[in-house]
């Protein structure tokens, strides 16, 4: 997850109006493959008695980071998982 956020920071694009002395917004986007290498227990399958046995599609996490002209930052995280653990969430809010 931190990899995706670091990539978003590296991909920051500064948009400027040609010939104008106005403050600009910045935006960065990134995505990372978060598909686990080993089978994991799947949420929503209470009657299963074993972890997943394969992968049909890759799982992705996508990040959009925006910074306005005054320096306020907002980050949107989209994940192909059912939830995000508290550990990951807490690491996101301290970036």
N, C-alpha and C positions, 0 to 999 in steps of 0.2 A: 504494500500500500504506500509506504513512504517513497518507494521508487516512482510510482505514478505521480505523486505530489512533487517530487524533485524534478521530474521531467516537465511538469507543468510550469514550474518556476523557470526552467531553462528555456522553455518555448515562449516566453513572454513576448508579445507583439505590441509595440508601441504605435498607436495610431495618431497621426498628426494632420491637422488641416494645413494644406500648403499655403505658405505666406502669412499665416495668422499666428499671433502670439497668444494662444489659448492653451490652457492646461489640457492634457489628454488622458484618456482611459488606457489601461493596459489589460490585456487578456491573454491567458495561457490555457492550453488544452493538452491533455495527455490520456493515454489508455495503456493498461498493462494486463497481460494474460495472468490470471490468478487461478487457473485450473490446477487443482492438486495433482501431484504425481501419483500418489497412492490412493486407493479407495477410501472414502470417508463415509461416515454415517450421514444419511440424508434427512433433512427436516421434513416433516409432513408425512412420513411413512412409519407410523407407530407400530405396525404389525411386522415390519422387517426384522429379521434376526441376524442380519449381516450387513457390512458396509457395501457401498456401490461397487460394481464389478467392472465398470468401464466408463467411457466418456462418449457421449453423443455429440455434444457441442462444447467448445471452449467457454470458460467463464471469464468475463472481463470486468475490470473496474475502470470507470472513466471519471476524469476530473476536469472541471472548468473553474479557473481562478480569474476573478475580476478585481481590478483596482481602479477606483474613481480618481478624479483629478486632485482630490484632497488627501489621498493616501489610504482611504478606507478600503479594506479588502474583504471580499466574500468568496467562499469556495463552495461549489456544488459537487458532491460525490455521488455517482451512480454505480451500483454494484449488481452483478448478476447473482447475488446470493440472497437468501431469505432474510438475513439479518447481519448486523455488524456487532462484533463482540464489544464489551465495554472497554477492554484494553485498547482495541483499535480506535474506538470512538474518542477515548481520552487522549490518545496520541495525536489525533486530528485537530482537536480543539486547542492544542498547545503549539501549533505550528506558527 
